[in-house]
């Protein structure tokens, strides 16, 4: 498989962290056994569901010890619980993904991958084409849910923008030239706080390399930088506002590590540049350059920058509150976590894992 195709396939399959139970109706009395790791409003999430998602996300990672792998699965279980809650709300609101939209996303994900190579990757990850489409569908449903219930409900008025400008007027009086910079950060460690819209978080060096390639593929394919940053950046401060760092004085830029400094000072308009290695990456995009002097709301970019910053902060607060409210409305039982606590941190006896389905 060509390298670009393999990277695109990795991005595609990592989106599949769904579980079959998430789309089933609520059973009257769900079976609870040692294989049941969590129950969300009567919908069971099993060890097999978690193992399946773990295999998809861990194909290229370095082998983990038993305790490390189990800790990773506990984190993944929380992601699956959250996804189940989101998908249930999307069903309640009758949010849907038309087949035409899904076809377009599926075709984009498969671009530059031959049918033979595609089938080989499916077999390697114990996936079917239907699995891949379903993973994309669920990802798109969650994105639509938050677009409808969060992003569309955040607004700011001209009066609020003017008030913010007046309160911070000195910040718009530049004593030197400045660059407006945006970034996308990818780290090889599990983050305590993930604020991007998809919950994407690389946890190993290999995952970080694959993710940065996927992100660059999206940017080279014409995706808007702010949207990709909001979806995938692992910097909790800038991801919610599309990666925007605001204006940075030249004297500050010159103190950056040489690769970052040069990426900013020598940037070509509209061209994003990836910097780093398996220990961490940053993708830098220069949005513009501003000359020294006092600015006002009529200065190009000033009103837009204030608006975006205010909306991003409000959206971040509303999103967190909305997620909490959704979880408050459901009954969640994390059974495997309770078993770990009861065993004082020792791995509970799990028995053999279910064989991977082909």
Secondary structure, 3 states (H helix, E strand, C coil): CCHHHHHHHHHHHHCCCCCHHHHCCCCCCCCCCCCEEEEECCEEEEHHHHHHHHHHHCCCCCCCCHHHHHHHHHHHHHHHHHHHHHHHHHHHCCCCCCHHHHHHHHHHHCCCCCHHHHHHHHHHCCCCHHHHHHHHHHHHHHHHHHHHHCHHHCCCCHHHHHHHHHHCHHHHEECCCEEEEEEEEECCCCCCCCCCCCCCCCCCHHHHHHHHHHHHHHHHCCCCHHHHHHHHCCCCCCHHHCCEEEEEEHHHHCCCCHHHHHHHHCCCCCCCEEEEECCEEEEEEEEEEECCEECCCCCCCHHHHHHHHHHHHHHHHHHHHHHHHHHHCCCEEEHHHHHHHHCCCCCCCCCCCCCCCC
